[in-house]
Amino acid sequence: MGSRGQVLKLFKLLHRTRQEVFKNDTKALEAARQKINEEFRNNRDETSEEKINELLKIASDVEVVLRTSVIQAVHTDSDKIALRNNSTHTQERSATGQHSLRR
């Protein structure tokens, strides 16, 4: 696949990952959308194959970090928050710091 195809594929993957990771968080969804678009737009005219490959590696690494490291916290009660990540587990933490794991 040529560089243009790889760039487009990664651009779409980052947006799909953004939608999954920040689901139901409109501010984070919009901020991530703007940042992805800005970074790709800023490098749109790059012609150096070496630089393009370097940028593709960075973008790929960012996608992995988003997919594997970002969690969301939601208040469930006055003294509890639920941590939502991309796995099938949700972890709850009470105000006292105790954890409980739910499936």
BAKE-948310 format. One record per residue (C-alpha): residue number from 1; residue in three letters; x, y, z. Coordinates in steps of 0.001 Angstrom, whole numbers, padded with zeros to 6 digits, m for minus. Each point is the difference from the previous one (the first is absolute). Layout:
REM residues N
<NUM, ALA, <X, Y, Z>>
...
REM end
This chain:
REM residues 103
<1, MET, <000000, 000000, 000000>>
<2, GLY, <001349, 003438, m000884>>
<3, SER, <000633, 002720, 002537>>
<4, ARG, <m003248, 001776, m000845>>
<5, GLY, <m002006, m003168, 000655>>
<6, GLN, <001812, m000644, 003275>>
<7, VAL, <m000596, 003570, 001134>>
<8, LEU, <m003708, m000182, m000798>>
<9, LYS, <m000354, m003394, 001691>>
<10, LEU, <001685, 001277, 003182>>
<11, PHE, <m002018, 003239, m000066>>
<12, LYS, <m003243, m002011, m000083>>
<13, LEU, <001250, m002406, 002678>>
<14, LEU, <000833, 002892, 002347>>
<15, HIS, <m003498, 001412, m000448>>
<16, ARG, <m001626, m003394, 000637>>
<17, THR, <002137, m000456, 003113>>
<18, ARG, <m000894, 003521, 001163>>
<19, GLN, <m003704, m000780, m000357>>
<20, GLU, <000365, m003215, 001970>>
<21, VAL, <002260, 001297, 002771>>
<22, PHE, <m001858, 003267, 000641>>
<23, LYS, <m003525, m001339, m000565>>
<24, ASN, <m002615, 002228, 001691>>
<25, ASP, <002570, 002728, 000771>>
<26, THR, <m000762, 002750, m002506>>
<27, LYS, <002783, 002337, 001145>>
<28, ALA, <002672, m002685, m000244>>
<29, LEU, <m001384, m001242, m003329>>
<30, GLU, <000152, 003492, m001489>>
<31, ALA, <003444, 000800, 001429>>
<32, ALA, <001428, m003262, m001329>>
<33, ARG, <m001651, 000553, m003404>>
<34, GLN, <001516, 003457, m000267>>
<35, LYS, <003462, m001184, 001066>>
<36, ILE, <000045, m002929, m002445>>
<37, ASN, <m001154, 002202, m002865>>
<38, GLU, <002472, 002757, 000917>>
<39, GLU, <003004, m002343, 000126>>
<40, PHE, <m000835, m001624, m003329>>
<41, ARG, <m000734, 003394, m001598>>
<42, ASN, <003308, 001447, 001272>>
<43, ASN, <001910, m002828, m001689>>
<44, ARG, <m002140, m000265, m003146>>
<45, ASP, <002744, 001319, m002314>>
<46, GLU, <002800, m002201, 001357>>
<47, THR, <001854, m001750, m002848>>
<48, SER, <002954, m001626, 001767>>
<49, GLU, <m000663, m003748, 000185>>
<50, GLU, <002149, m000209, 003143>>
<51, LYS, <m001947, 002779, 001748>>
<52, ILE, <m003344, m001497, m001089>>
<53, ASN, <001000, m003381, 001449>>
<54, GLU, <001055, 001710, 003239>>
<55, LEU, <m003354, 001817, 000223>>
<56, LEU, <m001885, m003232, m000749>>
<57, LYS, <001863, m001720, 002852>>
<58, ILE, <m000870, 002816, 002402>>
<59, ALA, <m003672, m000074, m001035>>
<60, SER, <m000090, m003783, 000356>>
<61, ASP, <001519, 000234, 003482>>
<62, VAL, <m002583, 002639, 000972>>
<63, GLU, <m002804, m002304, m001151>>
<64, VAL, <001362, m002834, 002169>>
<65, VAL, <000300, 002278, 003031>>
<66, LEU, <m003551, 001272, m000469>>
<67, ARG, <m001372, m003510, m000395>>
<68, THR, <001915, m001562, 002909>>
<69, SER, <000584, 002752, 002557>>
<70, VAL, <m002981, 002349, 000087>>
<71, ILE, <m002751, m000596, 002528>>
<72, GLN, <m003085, 002043, 000832>>
<73, ALA, <m001408, 000614, 003464>>
<74, VAL, <m003698, 000529, 000672>>
<75, HIS, <m001632, 000849, 003319>>
<76, THR, <m002403, m002799, 000923>>
<77, ASP, <m000928, 001138, 003513>>
<78, SER, <001029, 002881, 002189>>
<79, ASP, <002943, m002022, 001275>>
<80, LYS, <000819, m002261, m002980>>
<81, ILE, <001395, 000263, m003483>>
<82, ALA, <m000039, m002623, m002719>>
<83, LEU, <003108, m000270, m002139>>
<84, ARG, <m000804, m000928, m003589>>
<85, ASN, <002764, m001387, m002159>>
<86, ASN, <000028, m001984, m003219>>
<87, SER, <m000115, m003371, 001709>>
<88, THR, <m003093, m001794, 001218>>
<89, HIS, <000759, 000960, 003598>>
<90, THR, <m001197, 003076, 001836>>
<91, GLN, <001726, 000911, 003207>>
<92, GLU, <m001784, 001922, 002755>>
<93, ARG, <001756, 001996, 002651>>
<94, SER, <m001718, 001397, 003052>>
<95, ALA, <000971, 003256, 001640>>
<96, THR, <001880, m002072, 002585>>
<97, GLY, <002262, m001360, m002720>>
<98, GLN, <m001315, m003555, m000028>>
<99, HIS, <m000292, m001686, m003384>>
<100, SER, <m002597, m002423, m001286>>
<101, LEU, <000081, m001629, m003404>>
<102, ARG, <m003158, m000597, m002024>>
<103, ARG, <m000518, m001830, m003308>>
REM end
